[in-house]
Amino acid sequence: MRGLLVALNIVSLAVAAFLVFANQTGVTGNGASSVSASMAGAPAPGVRRFAPQR
C-alpha cells in the first residue's frame, strides 16, 4: 500500500515537472500555465477554485 502511494507521489511530481517544463518552453498553449499556476496556489485565469469567492 505504501509503495503505491510513493509511486503516485512520484508520478504526480513528474507530471508537475512536465507541466512547468512545457510552460517554460512553450510546447503547449495556455493550458499548462493555468494548471501549473493553480497547482502552485496562484489564482489562474479561467480556473474556478473550489473555495467560494467572498
Chimera marker file (.cmm) of the C-alpha trace (Angstrom):
<marker_set name="trace">
<marker id="1" x="0.000" y="0.000" z="0.000" r="1" g="1" b="0" radius="0.5"/>
<marker id="2" x="2.796" y="2.399" z="0.885" r="1" g="1" b="0" radius="0.5"/>
<marker id="3" x="4.618" y="1.557" z="-2.332" r="1" g="1" b="0" radius="0.5"/>
<marker id="4" x="1.522" y="2.520" z="-4.308" r="1" g="1" b="0" radius="0.5"/>
<marker id="5" x="1.336" y="5.884" z="-2.546" r="1" g="1" b="0" radius="0.5"/>
<marker id="6" x="5.024" y="6.530" z="-3.182" r="1" g="1" b="0" radius="0.5"/>
<marker id="7" x="4.558" y="5.634" z="-6.855" r="1" g="1" b="0" radius="0.5"/>
<marker id="8" x="1.587" y="8.005" z="-7.161" r="1" g="1" b="0" radius="0.5"/>
<marker id="9" x="3.597" y="10.750" z="-5.475" r="1" g="1" b="0" radius="0.5"/>
<marker id="10" x="6.479" y="10.268" z="-7.924" r="1" g="1" b="0" radius="0.5"/>
<marker id="11" x="4.078" y="10.292" z="-10.884" r="1" g="1" b="0" radius="0.5"/>
<marker id="12" x="2.408" y="13.489" z="-9.664" r="1" g="1" b="0" radius="0.5"/>
<marker id="13" x="5.780" y="15.171" z="-9.221" r="1" g="1" b="0" radius="0.5"/>
<marker id="14" x="6.791" y="14.074" z="-12.722" r="1" g="1" b="0" radius="0.5"/>
<marker id="15" x="3.553" y="15.469" z="-14.183" r="1" g="1" b="0" radius="0.5"/>
<marker id="16" x="4.051" y="18.770" z="-12.347" r="1" g="1" b="0" radius="0.5"/>
<marker id="17" x="7.645" y="19.000" z="-13.581" r="1" g="1" b="0" radius="0.5"/>
<marker id="18" x="6.496" y="18.242" z="-17.123" r="1" g="1" b="0" radius="0.5"/>
<marker id="19" x="3.830" y="20.953" z="-16.945" r="1" g="1" b="0" radius="0.5"/>
<marker id="20" x="6.355" y="23.504" z="-15.706" r="1" g="1" b="0" radius="0.5"/>
<marker id="21" x="8.832" y="22.434" z="-18.402" r="1" g="1" b="0" radius="0.5"/>
<marker id="22" x="6.171" y="22.619" z="-21.102" r="1" g="1" b="0" radius="0.5"/>
<marker id="23" x="5.095" y="26.031" z="-19.811" r="1" g="1" b="0" radius="0.5"/>
<marker id="24" x="8.642" y="27.405" z="-19.962" r="1" g="1" b="0" radius="0.5"/>
<marker id="25" x="9.440" y="26.005" z="-23.401" r="1" g="1" b="0" radius="0.5"/>
<marker id="26" x="6.041" y="26.888" z="-24.819" r="1" g="1" b="0" radius="0.5"/>
<marker id="27" x="5.237" y="23.395" z="-26.121" r="1" g="1" b="0" radius="0.5"/>
<marker id="28" x="1.604" y="23.577" z="-25.070" r="1" g="1" b="0" radius="0.5"/>
<marker id="29" x="-0.709" y="26.560" z="-25.161" r="1" g="1" b="0" radius="0.5"/>
<marker id="30" x="-2.292" y="28.413" z="-22.267" r="1" g="1" b="0" radius="0.5"/>
<marker id="31" x="-3.477" y="25.236" z="-20.526" r="1" g="1" b="0" radius="0.5"/>
<marker id="32" x="-0.201" y="24.239" z="-18.887" r="1" g="1" b="0" radius="0.5"/>
<marker id="33" x="0.375" y="27.710" z="-17.465" r="1" g="1" b="0" radius="0.5"/>
<marker id="34" x="-3.059" y="27.831" z="-15.836" r="1" g="1" b="0" radius="0.5"/>
<marker id="35" x="-2.707" y="24.295" z="-14.470" r="1" g="1" b="0" radius="0.5"/>
<marker id="36" x="0.760" y="24.914" z="-13.028" r="1" g="1" b="0" radius="0.5"/>
<marker id="37" x="-0.364" y="28.250" z="-11.585" r="1" g="1" b="0" radius="0.5"/>
<marker id="38" x="-3.396" y="26.657" z="-9.933" r="1" g="1" b="0" radius="0.5"/>
<marker id="39" x="-1.199" y="23.874" z="-8.533" r="1" g="1" b="0" radius="0.5"/>
<marker id="40" x="1.200" y="26.488" z="-7.122" r="1" g="1" b="0" radius="0.5"/>
<marker id="41" x="-1.720" y="28.204" z="-5.393" r="1" g="1" b="0" radius="0.5"/>
<marker id="42" x="-1.759" y="31.342" z="-7.529" r="1" g="1" b="0" radius="0.5"/>
<marker id="43" x="-5.088" y="32.472" z="-8.993" r="1" g="1" b="0" radius="0.5"/>
<marker id="44" x="-5.072" y="31.244" z="-12.583" r="1" g="1" b="0" radius="0.5"/>
<marker id="45" x="-7.266" y="32.884" z="-15.246" r="1" g="1" b="0" radius="0.5"/>
<marker id="46" x="-10.277" y="30.818" z="-16.240" r="1" g="1" b="0" radius="0.5"/>
<marker id="47" x="-9.971" y="28.356" z="-13.354" r="1" g="1" b="0" radius="0.5"/>
<marker id="48" x="-12.794" y="28.032" z="-10.848" r="1" g="1" b="0" radius="0.5"/>
<marker id="49" x="-11.412" y="27.463" z="-7.377" r="1" g="1" b="0" radius="0.5"/>
<marker id="50" x="-13.221" y="25.066" z="-5.039" r="1" g="1" b="0" radius="0.5"/>
<marker id="51" x="-13.438" y="27.708" z="-2.311" r="1" g="1" b="0" radius="0.5"/>
<marker id="52" x="-16.228" y="30.241" z="-2.949" r="1" g="1" b="0" radius="0.5"/>
<marker id="53" x="-15.022" y="33.759" z="-3.603" r="1" g="1" b="0" radius="0.5"/>
<marker id="54" x="-16.193" y="36.128" z="-0.877" r="1" g="1" b="0" radius="0.5"/>
<link id1="1" id2="2" r="1" g="1" b="0" radius="0.2"/>
<link id1="2" id2="3" r="1" g="1" b="0" radius="0.2"/>
<link id1="3" id2="4" r="1" g="1" b="0" radius="0.2"/>
<link id1="4" id2="5" r="1" g="1" b="0" radius="0.2"/>
<link id1="5" id2="6" r="1" g="1" b="0" radius="0.2"/>
<link id1="6" id2="7" r="1" g="1" b="0" radius="0.2"/>
<link id1="7" id2="8" r="1" g="1" b="0" radius="0.2"/>
<link id1="8" id2="9" r="1" g="1" b="0" radius="0.2"/>
<link id1="9" id2="10" r="1" g="1" b="0" radius="0.2"/>
<link id1="10" id2="11" r="1" g="1" b="0" radius="0.2"/>
<link id1="11" id2="12" r="1" g="1" b="0" radius="0.2"/>
<link id1="12" id2="13" r="1" g="1" b="0" radius="0.2"/>
<link id1="13" id2="14" r="1" g="1" b="0" radius="0.2"/>
<link id1="14" id2="15" r="1" g="1" b="0" radius="0.2"/>
<link id1="15" id2="16" r="1" g="1" b="0" radius="0.2"/>
<link id1="16" id2="17" r="1" g="1" b="0" radius="0.2"/>
<link id1="17" id2="18" r="1" g="1" b="0" radius="0.2"/>
<link id1="18" id2="19" r="1" g="1" b="0" radius="0.2"/>
<link id1="19" id2="20" r="1" g="1" b="0" radius="0.2"/>
<link id1="20" id2="21" r="1" g="1" b="0" radius="0.2"/>
<link id1="21" id2="22" r="1" g="1" b="0" radius="0.2"/>
<link id1="22" id2="23" r="1" g="1" b="0" radius="0.2"/>
<link id1="23" id2="24" r="1" g="1" b="0" radius="0.2"/>
<link id1="24" id2="25" r="1" g="1" b="0" radius="0.2"/>
<link id1="25" id2="26" r="1" g="1" b="0" radius="0.2"/>
<link id1="26" id2="27" r="1" g="1" b="0" radius="0.2"/>
<link id1="27" id2="28" r="1" g="1" b="0" radius="0.2"/>
<link id1="28" id2="29" r="1" g="1" b="0" radius="0.2"/>
<link id1="29" id2="30" r="1" g="1" b="0" radius="0.2"/>
<link id1="30" id2="31" r="1" g="1" b="0" radius="0.2"/>
<link id1="31" id2="32" r="1" g="1" b="0" radius="0.2"/>
<link id1="32" id2="33" r="1" g="1" b="0" radius="0.2"/>
<link id1="33" id2="34" r="1" g="1" b="0" radius="0.2"/>
<link id1="34" id2="35" r="1" g="1" b="0" radius="0.2"/>
<link id1="35" id2="36" r="1" g="1" b="0" radius="0.2"/>
<link id1="36" id2="37" r="1" g="1" b="0" radius="0.2"/>
<link id1="37" id2="38" r="1" g="1" b="0" radius="0.2"/>
<link id1="38" id2="39" r="1" g="1" b="0" radius="0.2"/>
<link id1="39" id2="40" r="1" g="1" b="0" radius="0.2"/>
<link id1="40" id2="41" r="1" g="1" b="0" radius="0.2"/>
<link id1="41" id2="42" r="1" g="1" b="0" radius="0.2"/>
<link id1="42" id2="43" r="1" g="1" b="0" radius="0.2"/>
<link id1="43" id2="44" r="1" g="1" b="0" radius="0.2"/>
<link id1="44" id2="45" r="1" g="1" b="0" radius="0.2"/>
<link id1="45" id2="46" r="1" g="1" b="0" radius="0.2"/>
<link id1="46" id2="47" r="1" g="1" b="0" radius="0.2"/>
<link id1="47" id2="48" r="1" g="1" b="0" radius="0.2"/>
<link id1="48" id2="49" r="1" g="1" b="0" radius="0.2"/>
<link id1="49" id2="50" r="1" g="1" b="0" radius="0.2"/>
<link id1="50" id2="51" r="1" g="1" b="0" radius="0.2"/>
<link id1="51" id2="52" r="1" g="1" b="0" radius="0.2"/>
<link id1="52" id2="53" r="1" g="1" b="0" radius="0.2"/>
<link id1="53" id2="54" r="1" g="1" b="0" radius="0.2"/>
</marker_set>
